[in-house]
Amino acid sequence: MVKLLGKTIRQLSEELKLSKQAINQRINSINGFRSKHTYKVKNHLEIDNQGVKMLANFDKQKRQERQPNRQAENDKDKNIDQILLKQLDVKDQQIANLQQA
């Protein structure tokens, strides 16, 4: 019988300095993770090496997913700022014209 070398949720939580609940939340948030990367050994669940890598890089992956959204929001904000500055220039000209009259 070939023994797979995986890590338990407890070992992984100590290694990543996260709670066991946080590890379980990560496992549950990845579709199909339990069926592909976990197996039972006696009374505990073990995670294979590929699953360990996925969980270790979970935060990095989430940040990369959010990064394009932030860039789009920043671009949108810059466009709004430019429009508002143009409107202020027009209003300043209107006020100057009224003061001259």
mmCIF file of the C-alpha atoms, coordinates in Angstrom:
data_MODEL
# 
_entry.id   MODEL 
# 
loop_
_atom_site.group_PDB 
_atom_site.id 
_atom_site.type_symbol 
_atom_site.label_atom_id 
_atom_site.label_alt_id 
_atom_site.label_comp_id 
_atom_site.label_asym_id 
_atom_site.label_entity_id 
_atom_site.label_seq_id 
_atom_site.pdbx_PDB_ins_code 
_atom_site.Cartn_x 
_atom_site.Cartn_y 
_atom_site.Cartn_z 
_atom_site.occupancy 
_atom_site.B_iso_or_equiv 
_atom_site.pdbx_formal_charge 
_atom_site.auth_seq_id 
_atom_site.auth_comp_id 
_atom_site.auth_asym_id 
_atom_site.auth_atom_id 
_atom_site.pdbx_PDB_model_num 
ATOM 1   C CA . MET A 1 1   ? 0.000   0.000  0.000   1.00 0.00 ? 1   MET A CA 1 
ATOM 2   C CA . VAL A 1 2   ? 1.360   3.429  -1.004  1.00 0.00 ? 2   VAL A CA 1 
ATOM 3   C CA . LYS A 1 3   ? 1.143   6.007  1.759   1.00 0.00 ? 3   LYS A CA 1 
ATOM 4   C CA . LEU A 1 4   ? 0.320   9.482  0.540   1.00 0.00 ? 4   LEU A CA 1 
ATOM 5   C CA . LEU A 1 5   ? 2.131   12.231 2.370   1.00 0.00 ? 5   LEU A CA 1 
ATOM 6   C CA . GLY A 1 6   ? -0.293  15.017 3.055   1.00 0.00 ? 6   GLY A CA 1 
ATOM 7   C CA . LYS A 1 7   ? -0.941  17.446 5.846   1.00 0.00 ? 7   LYS A CA 1 
ATOM 8   C CA . THR A 1 8   ? -3.782  17.622 8.285   1.00 0.00 ? 8   THR A CA 1 
ATOM 9   C CA . ILE A 1 9   ? -5.787  20.786 8.734   1.00 0.00 ? 9   ILE A CA 1 
ATOM 10  C CA . ARG A 1 10  ? -4.087  21.266 12.101  1.00 0.00 ? 10  ARG A CA 1 
ATOM 11  C CA . GLN A 1 11  ? -0.580  20.967 10.613  1.00 0.00 ? 11  GLN A CA 1 
ATOM 12  C CA . LEU A 1 12  ? -1.507  23.343 7.819   1.00 0.00 ? 12  LEU A CA 1 
ATOM 13  C CA . SER A 1 13  ? -3.042  25.877 10.209  1.00 0.00 ? 13  SER A CA 1 
ATOM 14  C CA . GLU A 1 14  ? 0.160   25.901 12.276  1.00 0.00 ? 14  GLU A CA 1 
ATOM 15  C CA . GLU A 1 15  ? 2.314   26.236 9.162   1.00 0.00 ? 15  GLU A CA 1 
ATOM 16  C CA . LEU A 1 16  ? 0.258   29.092 7.671   1.00 0.00 ? 16  LEU A CA 1 
ATOM 17  C CA . LYS A 1 17  ? -0.417  30.679 11.084  1.00 0.00 ? 17  LYS A CA 1 
ATOM 18  C CA . LEU A 1 18  ? -4.167  30.542 10.540  1.00 0.00 ? 18  LEU A CA 1 
ATOM 19  C CA . SER A 1 19  ? -6.961  29.034 12.581  1.00 0.00 ? 19  SER A CA 1 
ATOM 20  C CA . LYS A 1 20  ? -8.412  25.654 11.658  1.00 0.00 ? 20  LYS A CA 1 
ATOM 21  C CA . GLN A 1 21  ? -11.688 27.446 10.905  1.00 0.00 ? 21  GLN A CA 1 
ATOM 22  C CA . ALA A 1 22  ? -9.917  29.731 8.425   1.00 0.00 ? 22  ALA A CA 1 
ATOM 23  C CA . ILE A 1 23  ? -8.409  26.707 6.661   1.00 0.00 ? 23  ILE A CA 1 
ATOM 24  C CA . ASN A 1 24  ? -11.852 25.091 6.482   1.00 0.00 ? 24  ASN A CA 1 
ATOM 25  C CA . GLN A 1 25  ? -13.345 28.291 5.045   1.00 0.00 ? 25  GLN A CA 1 
ATOM 26  C CA . ARG A 1 26  ? -10.681 28.342 2.342   1.00 0.00 ? 26  ARG A CA 1 
ATOM 27  C CA . ILE A 1 27  ? -11.332 24.675 1.560   1.00 0.00 ? 27  ILE A CA 1 
ATOM 28  C CA . ASN A 1 28  ? -15.077 25.295 1.301   1.00 0.00 ? 28  ASN A CA 1 
ATOM 29  C CA . SER A 1 29  ? -14.660 28.375 -0.895  1.00 0.00 ? 29  SER A CA 1 
ATOM 30  C CA . ILE A 1 30  ? -12.727 26.499 -3.611  1.00 0.00 ? 30  ILE A CA 1 
ATOM 31  C CA . ASN A 1 31  ? -15.062 24.470 -5.830  1.00 0.00 ? 31  ASN A CA 1 
ATOM 32  C CA . GLY A 1 32  ? -14.329 20.741 -5.808  1.00 0.00 ? 32  GLY A CA 1 
ATOM 33  C CA . PHE A 1 33  ? -11.381 21.079 -3.433  1.00 0.00 ? 33  PHE A CA 1 
ATOM 34  C CA . ARG A 1 34  ? -12.520 18.388 -0.993  1.00 0.00 ? 34  ARG A CA 1 
ATOM 35  C CA . SER A 1 35  ? -13.112 15.775 -3.682  1.00 0.00 ? 35  SER A CA 1 
ATOM 36  C CA . LYS A 1 36  ? -9.845  16.452 -5.528  1.00 0.00 ? 36  LYS A CA 1 
ATOM 37  C CA . HIS A 1 37  ? -7.320  17.270 -2.806  1.00 0.00 ? 37  HIS A CA 1 
ATOM 38  C CA . THR A 1 38  ? -8.433  15.641 0.453   1.00 0.00 ? 38  THR A CA 1 
ATOM 39  C CA . TYR A 1 39  ? -8.574  12.079 1.709   1.00 0.00 ? 39  TYR A CA 1 
ATOM 40  C CA . LYS A 1 40  ? -9.394  10.358 4.999   1.00 0.00 ? 40  LYS A CA 1 
ATOM 41  C CA . VAL A 1 41  ? -6.685  8.714  7.071   1.00 0.00 ? 41  VAL A CA 1 
ATOM 42  C CA . LYS A 1 42  ? -8.181  6.932  10.072  1.00 0.00 ? 42  LYS A CA 1 
ATOM 43  C CA . ASN A 1 43  ? -10.162 9.665  11.816  1.00 0.00 ? 43  ASN A CA 1 
ATOM 44  C CA . HIS A 1 44  ? -8.752  12.778 10.220  1.00 0.00 ? 44  HIS A CA 1 
ATOM 45  C CA . LEU A 1 45  ? -8.725  14.562 6.900   1.00 0.00 ? 45  LEU A CA 1 
ATOM 46  C CA . GLU A 1 46  ? -5.462  15.046 5.023   1.00 0.00 ? 46  GLU A CA 1 
ATOM 47  C CA . ILE A 1 47  ? -4.741  17.457 2.208   1.00 0.00 ? 47  ILE A CA 1 
ATOM 48  C CA . ASP A 1 48  ? -2.409  16.473 -0.638  1.00 0.00 ? 48  ASP A CA 1 
ATOM 49  C CA . ASN A 1 49  ? 0.621   18.565 -1.625  1.00 0.00 ? 49  ASN A CA 1 
ATOM 50  C CA . GLN A 1 50  ? -1.148  20.307 -4.510  1.00 0.00 ? 50  GLN A CA 1 
ATOM 51  C CA . GLY A 1 51  ? -4.005  21.239 -2.181  1.00 0.00 ? 51  GLY A CA 1 
ATOM 52  C CA . VAL A 1 52  ? -1.528  22.575 0.378   1.00 0.00 ? 52  VAL A CA 1 
ATOM 53  C CA . LYS A 1 53  ? 0.011   24.805 -2.300  1.00 0.00 ? 53  LYS A CA 1 
ATOM 54  C CA . MET A 1 54  ? -3.437  26.046 -3.352  1.00 0.00 ? 54  MET A CA 1 
ATOM 55  C CA . LEU A 1 55  ? -4.340  26.960 0.219   1.00 0.00 ? 55  LEU A CA 1 
ATOM 56  C CA . ALA A 1 56  ? -0.972  28.619 0.836   1.00 0.00 ? 56  ALA A CA 1 
ATOM 57  C CA . ASN A 1 57  ? -1.407  30.808 -2.272  1.00 0.00 ? 57  ASN A CA 1 
ATOM 58  C CA . PHE A 1 58  ? -5.089  31.518 -1.579  1.00 0.00 ? 58  PHE A CA 1 
ATOM 59  C CA . ASP A 1 59  ? -4.557  35.125 -0.400  1.00 0.00 ? 59  ASP A CA 1 
ATOM 60  C CA . LYS A 1 60  ? -2.208  35.917 -3.263  1.00 0.00 ? 60  LYS A CA 1 
ATOM 61  C CA . GLN A 1 61  ? -4.755  34.598 -5.759  1.00 0.00 ? 61  GLN A CA 1 
ATOM 62  C CA . LYS A 1 62  ? -7.581  36.628 -4.198  1.00 0.00 ? 62  LYS A CA 1 
ATOM 63  C CA . ARG A 1 63  ? -5.489  39.813 -4.300  1.00 0.00 ? 63  ARG A CA 1 
ATOM 64  C CA . GLN A 1 64  ? -4.684  39.243 -7.971  1.00 0.00 ? 64  GLN A CA 1 
ATOM 65  C CA . GLU A 1 65  ? -8.390  38.789 -8.739  1.00 0.00 ? 65  GLU A CA 1 
ATOM 66  C CA . ARG A 1 66  ? -9.218  42.087 -7.019  1.00 0.00 ? 66  ARG A CA 1 
ATOM 67  C CA . GLN A 1 67  ? -6.377  44.063 -8.609  1.00 0.00 ? 67  GLN A CA 1 
ATOM 68  C CA . PRO A 1 68  ? -8.007  44.608 -12.067 1.00 0.00 ? 68  PRO A CA 1 
ATOM 69  C CA . ASN A 1 69  ? -11.185 45.815 -10.345 1.00 0.00 ? 69  ASN A CA 1 
ATOM 70  C CA . ARG A 1 70  ? -9.229  48.423 -8.394  1.00 0.00 ? 70  ARG A CA 1 
ATOM 71  C CA . GLN A 1 71  ? -7.491  49.615 -11.546 1.00 0.00 ? 71  GLN A CA 1 
ATOM 72  C CA . ALA A 1 72  ? -10.831 50.031 -13.334 1.00 0.00 ? 72  ALA A CA 1 
ATOM 73  C CA . GLU A 1 73  ? -12.239 51.943 -10.354 1.00 0.00 ? 73  GLU A CA 1 
ATOM 74  C CA . ASN A 1 74  ? -9.179  54.214 -10.261 1.00 0.00 ? 74  ASN A CA 1 
ATOM 75  C CA . ASP A 1 75  ? -9.514  54.957 -13.984 1.00 0.00 ? 75  ASP A CA 1 
ATOM 76  C CA . LYS A 1 76  ? -13.196 55.741 -13.525 1.00 0.00 ? 76  LYS A CA 1 
ATOM 77  C CA . ASP A 1 77  ? -12.418 58.066 -10.601 1.00 0.00 ? 77  ASP A CA 1 
ATOM 78  C CA . LYS A 1 78  ? -9.774  59.895 -12.655 1.00 0.00 ? 78  LYS A CA 1 
ATOM 79  C CA . ASN A 1 79  ? -12.274 60.426 -15.486 1.00 0.00 ? 79  ASN A CA 1 
ATOM 80  C CA . ILE A 1 80  ? -14.852 61.792 -13.065 1.00 0.00 ? 80  ILE A CA 1 
ATOM 81  C CA . ASP A 1 81  ? -12.246 64.127 -11.552 1.00 0.00 ? 81  ASP A CA 1 
ATOM 82  C CA . GLN A 1 82  ? -11.329 65.459 -15.003 1.00 0.00 ? 82  GLN A CA 1 
ATOM 83  C CA . ILE A 1 83  ? -14.978 66.104 -15.867 1.00 0.00 ? 83  ILE A CA 1 
ATOM 84  C CA . LEU A 1 84  ? -15.537 67.929 -12.578 1.00 0.00 ? 84  LEU A CA 1 
ATOM 85  C CA . LEU A 1 85  ? -12.427 70.078 -13.089 1.00 0.00 ? 85  LEU A CA 1 
ATOM 86  C CA . LYS A 1 86  ? -13.652 71.080 -16.563 1.00 0.00 ? 86  LYS A CA 1 
ATOM 87  C CA . GLN A 1 87  ? -17.033 71.994 -15.111 1.00 0.00 ? 87  GLN A CA 1 
ATOM 88  C CA . LEU A 1 88  ? -15.334 74.113 -12.448 1.00 0.00 ? 88  LEU A CA 1 
ATOM 89  C CA . ASP A 1 89  ? -13.337 75.952 -15.118 1.00 0.00 ? 89  ASP A CA 1 
ATOM 90  C CA . VAL A 1 90  ? -16.546 76.733 -17.016 1.00 0.00 ? 90  VAL A CA 1 
ATOM 91  C CA . LYS A 1 91  ? -18.226 77.965 -13.823 1.00 0.00 ? 91  LYS A CA 1 
ATOM 92  C CA . ASP A 1 92  ? -15.204 80.150 -13.000 1.00 0.00 ? 92  ASP A CA 1 
ATOM 93  C CA . GLN A 1 93  ? -15.433 81.729 -16.463 1.00 0.00 ? 93  GLN A CA 1 
ATOM 94  C CA . GLN A 1 94  ? -19.163 82.313 -16.024 1.00 0.00 ? 94  GLN A CA 1 
ATOM 95  C CA . ILE A 1 95  ? -18.575 84.012 -12.659 1.00 0.00 ? 95  ILE A CA 1 
ATOM 96  C CA . ALA A 1 96  ? -15.803 86.173 -14.136 1.00 0.00 ? 96  ALA A CA 1 
ATOM 97  C CA . ASN A 1 97  ? -18.135 87.221 -16.998 1.00 0.00 ? 97  ASN A CA 1 
ATOM 98  C CA . LEU A 1 98  ? -20.896 88.123 -14.538 1.00 0.00 ? 98  LEU A CA 1 
ATOM 99  C CA . GLN A 1 99  ? -18.520 90.240 -12.443 1.00 0.00 ? 99  GLN A CA 1 
ATOM 100 C CA . GLN A 1 100 ? -17.369 92.167 -15.532 1.00 0.00 ? 100 GLN A CA 1 
ATOM 101 C CA . ALA A 1 101 ? -20.904 92.986 -16.598 1.00 0.00 ? 101 ALA A CA 1 
# 
